[in-house]
Amino acid sequence: MIGMIAACLTTLSFVPQAIQVIKTKDTSGISLIMYSMFVIGVFLWFIHGIYIGDYAVIVANCITFILASIILCYKVKYK
């Protein structure tokens, strides 16, 4: 249960940033290197979650991967 709560909070923390980036297309304050590394890391956590069969790790990292990837795509597109 604690893992699910932690997963929800950390995953949902990306929603406001993604909304702001989508609305404004302003990514000037976002580091391309940091977000690239983060997206790769989250993807690897997702794969790890599948490997160990941990639902909280799978769902949280899948959603975080999608949200962070959106932000990263905007960063690359509107650089």
N, CA, C and O atoms as a GROMACS GRO file, in nm:
protein
  316
    1MET      N    1   0.082  -0.120   0.000
    1MET     CA    2   0.000   0.000   0.000
    1MET      C    3   0.087   0.126   0.000
    1MET      O    4   0.056   0.223  -0.069
    2ILE      N    5   0.194   0.125   0.077
    2ILE     CA    6   0.283   0.241   0.081
    2ILE      C    7   0.346   0.262  -0.056
    2ILE      O    8   0.360   0.376  -0.101
    3GLY      N    9   0.383   0.153  -0.121
    3GLY     CA   10   0.441   0.163  -0.255
    3GLY      C   11   0.344   0.223  -0.355
    3GLY      O   12   0.385   0.301  -0.441
    4MET      N   13   0.218   0.188  -0.346
    4MET     CA   14   0.117   0.243  -0.437
    4MET      C   15   0.098   0.392  -0.413
    4MET      O   16   0.085   0.470  -0.508
    5ILE      N   17   0.095   0.433  -0.288
    5ILE     CA   18   0.080   0.575  -0.256
    5ILE      C   19   0.201   0.653  -0.306
    5ILE      O   20   0.187   0.759  -0.368
    6ALA      N   21   0.320   0.600  -0.280
    6ALA     CA   22   0.444   0.665  -0.327
    6ALA      C   23   0.444   0.673  -0.480
    6ALA      O   24   0.481   0.775  -0.537
    7ALA      N   25   0.404   0.565  -0.544
    7ALA     CA   26   0.400   0.562  -0.691
    7ALA      C   27   0.303   0.667  -0.745
    7ALA      O   28   0.334   0.735  -0.843
    8CYS      N   29   0.188   0.678  -0.684
    8CYS     CA   30   0.088   0.778  -0.728
    8CYS      C   31   0.141   0.920  -0.712
    8CYS      O   32   0.128   1.002  -0.803
    9LEU      N   33   0.198   0.949  -0.598
    9LEU     CA   34   0.247   1.084  -0.573
    9LEU      C   35   0.361   1.122  -0.666
    9LEU      O   36   0.360   1.231  -0.724
   10THR      N   37   0.459   1.035  -0.681
   10THR     CA   38   0.573   1.069  -0.766
   10THR      C   39   0.533   1.073  -0.913
   10THR      O   40   0.585   1.155  -0.989
   11THR      N   41   0.442   0.988  -0.954
   11THR     CA   42   0.397   0.988  -1.092
   11THR      C   43   0.314   1.112  -1.122
   11THR      O   44   0.336   1.180  -1.223
   12LEU      N   45   0.219   1.143  -1.036
   12LEU     CA   46   0.132   1.258  -1.058
   12LEU      C   47   0.205   1.391  -1.048
   12LEU      O   48   0.155   1.493  -1.094
   13SER      N   49   0.323   1.391  -0.988
   13SER     CA   50   0.399   1.516  -0.977
   13SER      C   51   0.443   1.567  -1.114
   13SER      O   52   0.479   1.684  -1.128
   14PHE      N   53   0.442   1.482  -1.216
   14PHE     CA   54   0.479   1.523  -1.351
   14PHE      C   55   0.364   1.584  -1.428
   14PHE      O   56   0.386   1.650  -1.530
   15VAL      N   57   0.242   1.565  -1.382
   15VAL     CA   58   0.125   1.617  -1.455
   15VAL      C   59   0.129   1.770  -1.468
   15VAL      O   60   0.112   1.820  -1.579
   16PRO      N   61   0.149   1.846  -1.361
   16PRO     CA   62   0.151   1.992  -1.376
   16PRO      C   63   0.260   2.041  -1.473
   16PRO      O   64   0.237   2.134  -1.550
   17GLN      N   65   0.378   1.979  -1.469
   17GLN     CA   66   0.486   2.018  -1.560
   17GLN      C   67   0.450   1.987  -1.704
   17GLN      O   68   0.473   2.069  -1.793
   18ALA      N   69   0.393   1.870  -1.726
   18ALA     CA   70   0.354   1.832  -1.862
   18ALA      C   71   0.246   1.927  -1.915
   18ALA      O   72   0.253   1.970  -2.030
   19ILE      N   73   0.149   1.960  -1.833
   19ILE     CA   74   0.042   2.053  -1.875
   19ILE      C   75   0.101   2.189  -1.908
   19ILE      O   76   0.066   2.249  -2.010
   20GLN      N   77   0.190   2.239  -1.823
   20GLN     CA   78   0.250   2.370  -1.847
   20GLN      C   79   0.331   2.371  -1.976
   20GLN      O   80   0.322   2.466  -2.054
   21VAL      N   81   0.409   2.267  -2.000
   21VAL     CA   82   0.491   2.259  -2.122
   21VAL      C   83   0.401   2.251  -2.245
   21VAL      O   84   0.429   2.316  -2.345
   22ILE      N   85   0.295   2.172  -2.239
   22ILE     CA   86   0.204   2.158  -2.352
   22ILE      C   87   0.136   2.292  -2.382
   22ILE      O   88   0.124   2.330  -2.498
   23LYS      N   89   0.092   2.362  -2.279
   23LYS     CA   90   0.023   2.491  -2.297
   23LYS      C   91   0.116   2.599  -2.349
   23LYS      O   92   0.081   2.670  -2.444
   24THR      N   93   0.234   2.613  -2.289
   24THR     CA   94   0.322   2.725  -2.320
   24THR      C   95   0.429   2.692  -2.424
   24THR      O   96   0.484   2.782  -2.488
   25LYS      N   97   0.459   2.565  -2.440
   25LYS     CA   98   0.569   2.520  -2.526
   25LYS      C   99   0.704   2.577  -2.481
   25LYS      O  100   0.800   2.579  -2.557
   26ASP      N  101   0.708   2.624  -2.357
   26ASP     CA  102   0.832   2.681  -2.301
   26ASP      C  103   0.906   2.574  -2.222
   26ASP      O  104   0.860   2.529  -2.117
   27THR      N  105   1.019   2.534  -2.275
   27THR     CA  106   1.102   2.434  -2.209
   27THR      C  107   1.240   2.489  -2.176
   27THR      O  108   1.334   2.414  -2.153
   28SER      N  109   1.251   2.621  -2.173
   28SER     CA  110   1.382   2.684  -2.152
   28SER      C  111   1.443   2.650  -2.016
   28SER      O  112   1.565   2.648  -2.002
   29GLY      N  113   1.361   2.624  -1.918
   29GLY     CA  114   1.411   2.592  -1.785
   29GLY      C  115   1.435   2.444  -1.762
   29GLY      O  116   1.464   2.402  -1.650
   30ILE      N  117   1.423   2.364  -1.866
   30ILE     CA  118   1.436   2.220  -1.854
   30ILE      C  119   1.567   2.174  -1.919
   30ILE      O  120   1.598   2.214  -2.031
   31SER      N  121   1.641   2.092  -1.849
   31SER     CA  122   1.767   2.039  -1.899
   31SER      C  123   1.741   1.920  -1.991
   31SER      O  124   1.679   1.822  -1.951
   32LEU      N  125   1.791   1.930  -2.114
   32LEU     CA  126   1.776   1.821  -2.210
   32LEU      C  127   1.849   1.696  -2.163
   32LEU      O  128   1.795   1.585  -2.173
   33ILE      N  129   1.969   1.712  -2.112
   33ILE     CA  130   2.046   1.597  -2.064
   33ILE      C  131   1.976   1.530  -1.946
   33ILE      O  132   1.965   1.408  -1.942
   34MET      N  133   1.930   1.610  -1.852
   34MET     CA  134   1.863   1.553  -1.734
   34MET      C  135   1.738   1.476  -1.773
   34MET      O  136   1.717   1.364  -1.727
   35TYR      N  137   1.653   1.536  -1.858
   35TYR     CA  138   1.529   1.469  -1.896
   35TYR      C  139   1.557   1.344  -1.981
   35TYR      O  140   1.486   1.245  -1.970
   36SER      N  141   1.659   1.350  -2.065
   36SER     CA  142   1.696   1.232  -2.144
   36SER      C  143   1.738   1.117  -2.052
   36SER      O  144   1.692   1.004  -2.067
   37MET      N  145   1.824   1.149  -1.957
   37MET     CA  146   1.868   1.047  -1.861
   37MET      C  147   1.751   0.996  -1.778
   37MET      O  148   1.741   0.876  -1.751
   38PHE      N  149   1.662   1.086  -1.738
   38PHE     CA  150   1.547   1.048  -1.656
   38PHE      C  151   1.454   0.954  -1.732
   38PHE      O  152   1.411   0.853  -1.678
   39VAL      N  153   1.423   0.988  -1.857
   39VAL     CA  154   1.333   0.905  -1.937
   39VAL      C  155   1.392   0.765  -1.957
   39VAL      O  156   1.320   0.666  -1.946
   40ILE      N  157   1.521   0.757  -1.985
   40ILE     CA  158   1.585   0.626  -1.999
   40ILE      C  159   1.579   0.549  -1.868
   40ILE      O  160   1.549   0.430  -1.866
   41GLY      N  161   1.608   0.617  -1.757
   41GLY     CA  162   1.604   0.552  -1.626
   41GLY      C  163   1.465   0.501  -1.590
   41GLY      O  164   1.451   0.390  -1.539
   42VAL      N  165   1.364   0.582  -1.616
   42VAL     CA  166   1.226   0.540  -1.587
   42VAL      C  167   1.187   0.421  -1.673
   42VAL      O  168   1.120   0.329  -1.626
   43PHE      N  169   1.230   0.423  -1.799
   43PHE     CA  170   1.201   0.309  -1.887
   43PHE      C  171   1.266   0.181  -1.832
   43PHE      O  172   1.204   0.075  -1.834
   44LEU      N  173   1.389   0.193  -1.785
   44LEU     CA  174   1.457   0.077  -1.728
   44LEU      C  175   1.388   0.029  -1.600
   44LEU      O  176   1.381  -0.092  -1.576
   45TRP      N  177   1.337   0.122  -1.517
   45TRP     CA  178   1.260   0.083  -1.399
   45TRP      C  179   1.133   0.009  -1.440
   45TRP      O  180   1.093  -0.087  -1.375
   46PHE      N  181   1.070   0.056  -1.547
   46PHE     CA  182   0.950  -0.010  -1.600
   46PHE      C  183   0.983  -0.155  -1.640
   46PHE      O  184   0.910  -0.248  -1.604
   47ILE      N  185   1.092  -0.173  -1.714
   47ILE     CA  186   1.136  -0.308  -1.755
   47ILE      C  187   1.166  -0.393  -1.632
   47ILE      O  188   1.130  -0.511  -1.626
   48HIS      N  189   1.232  -0.334  -1.534
   48HIS     CA  190   1.263  -0.405  -1.409
   48HIS      C  191   1.134  -0.447  -1.340
   48HIS      O  192   1.124  -0.559  -1.289
   49GLY      N  193   1.035  -0.358  -1.337
   49GLY     CA  194   0.906  -0.391  -1.276
   49GLY      C  195   0.841  -0.510  -1.343
   49GLY      O  196   0.784  -0.596  -1.276
   50ILE      N  197   0.849  -0.515  -1.476
   50ILE     CA  198   0.794  -0.629  -1.549
   50ILE      C  199   0.871  -0.756  -1.510
   50ILE      O  200   0.812  -0.862  -1.486
   51TYR      N  201   1.002  -0.744  -1.505
   51TYR     CA  202   1.087  -0.859  -1.472
   51TYR      C  203   1.055  -0.918  -1.335
   51TYR      O  204   1.050  -1.040  -1.319
   52ILE      N  205   1.033  -0.829  -1.235
   52ILE     CA  206   1.006  -0.878  -1.099
   52ILE      C  207   0.857  -0.895  -1.071
   52ILE      O  208   0.818  -0.947  -0.967
   53GLY      N  209   0.772  -0.850  -1.166
   53GLY     CA  210   0.628  -0.865  -1.150
   53GLY      C  211   0.567  -0.774  -1.045
   53GLY      O  212   0.470  -0.811  -0.979
   54ASP      N  213   0.623  -0.654  -1.028
   54ASP     CA  214   0.574  -0.558  -0.929
   54ASP      C  215   0.480  -0.458  -0.996
   54ASP      O  216   0.524  -0.370  -1.070
   55TYR      N  217   0.351  -0.473  -0.968
   55TYR     CA  218   0.248  -0.390  -1.030
   55TYR      C  219   0.270  -0.241  -1.006
   55TYR      O  220   0.256  -0.161  -1.099
   56ALA      N  221   0.305  -0.202  -0.885
   56ALA     CA  222   0.326  -0.061  -0.852
   56ALA      C  223   0.441  -0.003  -0.934
   56ALA      O  224   0.430   0.108  -0.986
   57VAL      N  225   0.549  -0.076  -0.947
   57VAL     CA  226   0.665  -0.029  -1.024
   57VAL      C  227   0.629  -0.020  -1.172
   57VAL      O  228   0.668   0.075  -1.240
   58ILE      N  229   0.556  -0.118  -1.222
   58ILE     CA  230   0.518  -0.120  -1.364
   58ILE      C  231   0.429  -0.001  -1.398
   58ILE      O  232   0.460   0.076  -1.489
   59VAL      N  233   0.320   0.016  -1.326
   59VAL     CA  234   0.222   0.120  -1.357
   59VAL      C  235   0.282   0.259  -1.338
   59VAL      O  236   0.269   0.345  -1.425
   60ALA      N  237   0.347   0.281  -1.225
   60ALA     CA  238   0.402   0.413  -1.196
   60ALA      C  239   0.506   0.453  -1.300
   60ALA      O  240   0.505   0.567  -1.347
   61ASN      N  241   0.593   0.362  -1.335
   61ASN     CA  242   0.698   0.397  -1.430
   61ASN      C  243   0.647   0.405  -1.573
   61ASN      O  244   0.703   0.480  -1.653
   62CYS      N  245   0.545   0.332  -1.606
   62CYS     CA  246   0.485   0.343  -1.738
   62CYS      C  247   0.423   0.482  -1.756
   62CYS      O  248   0.446   0.549  -1.856
   63ILE      N  249   0.345   0.525  -1.658
   63ILE     CA  250   0.281   0.657  -1.665
   63ILE      C  251   0.386   0.768  -1.659
   63ILE      O  252   0.378   0.864  -1.735
   64THR      N  253   0.483   0.754  -1.570
   64THR     CA  254   0.590   0.855  -1.560
   64THR      C  255   0.668   0.862  -1.691
   64THR      O  256   0.704   0.971  -1.736
   65PHE      N  257   0.695   0.747  -1.751
   65PHE     CA  258   0.766   0.743  -1.878
   65PHE      C  259   0.690   0.822  -1.986
   65PHE      O  260   0.750   0.898  -2.061
   66ILE      N  261   0.560   0.803  -1.992
   66ILE     CA  262   0.478   0.873  -2.091
   66ILE      C  263   0.482   1.023  -2.067
   66ILE      O  264   0.505   1.101  -2.160
   67LEU      N  265   0.459   1.066  -1.942
   67LEU     CA  266   0.457   1.209  -1.911
   67LEU      C  267   0.594   1.273  -1.934
   67LEU      O  268   0.603   1.380  -1.994
   68ALA      N  269   0.700   1.208  -1.887
   68ALA     CA  270   0.834   1.263  -1.904
   68ALA      C  271   0.875   1.262  -2.051
   68ALA      O  272   0.948   1.351  -2.095
   69SER      N  273   0.830   1.164  -2.127
   69SER     CA  274   0.860   1.159  -2.269
   69SER      C  275   0.792   1.273  -2.345
   69SER      O  276   0.850   1.329  -2.438
   70ILE      N  277   0.671   1.307  -2.305
   70ILE     CA  278   0.601   1.421  -2.365
   70ILE      C  279   0.682   1.548  -2.343
   70ILE      O  280   0.705   1.625  -2.436
   71ILE      N  281   0.726   1.568  -2.220
   71ILE     CA  282   0.807   1.686  -2.187
   71ILE      C  283   0.936   1.684  -2.268
   71ILE      O  284   0.977   1.787  -2.322
   72LEU      N  285   1.001   1.569  -2.275
   72LEU     CA  286   1.126   1.558  -2.350
   72LEU      C  287   1.104   1.587  -2.498
   72LEU      O  288   1.185   1.656  -2.560
   73CYS      N  289   0.997   1.536  -2.555
   73CYS     CA  290   0.966   1.564  -2.697
   73CYS      C  291   0.946   1.712  -2.721
   73CYS      O  292   0.995   1.766  -2.821
   74TYR      N  293   0.876   1.779  -2.632
   74TYR     CA  294   0.856   1.923  -2.644
   74TYR      C  295   0.990   1.995  -2.632
   74TYR      O  296   1.015   2.094  -2.701
   75LYS      N  297   1.075   1.947  -2.543
   75LYS     CA  298   1.207   2.008  -2.527
   75LYS      C  299   1.286   2.000  -2.656
   75LYS      O  300   1.349   2.097  -2.697
   76VAL      N  301   1.284   1.885  -2.721
   76VAL     CA  302   1.358   1.866  -2.846
   76VAL      C  303   1.293   1.949  -2.959
   76VAL      O  304   1.363   2.013  -3.038
   77LYS      N  305   1.160   1.946  -2.966
   77LYS     CA  306   1.090   2.013  -3.074
   77LYS      C  307   1.097   2.165  -3.064
   77LYS      O  308   1.115   2.232  -3.166
   78TYR      N  309   1.084   2.219  -2.945
   78TYR     CA  310   1.079   2.365  -2.926
   78TYR      C  311   1.205   2.421  -2.864
   78TYR      O  312   1.201   2.521  -2.793
   79LYS      N  313   1.317   2.356  -2.891
   79LYS     CA  314   1.446   2.396  -2.834
   79LYS      C  315   1.488   2.534  -2.877
   79LYS      O  316   1.595   2.581  -2.838
   0.00000   0.00000   0.00000
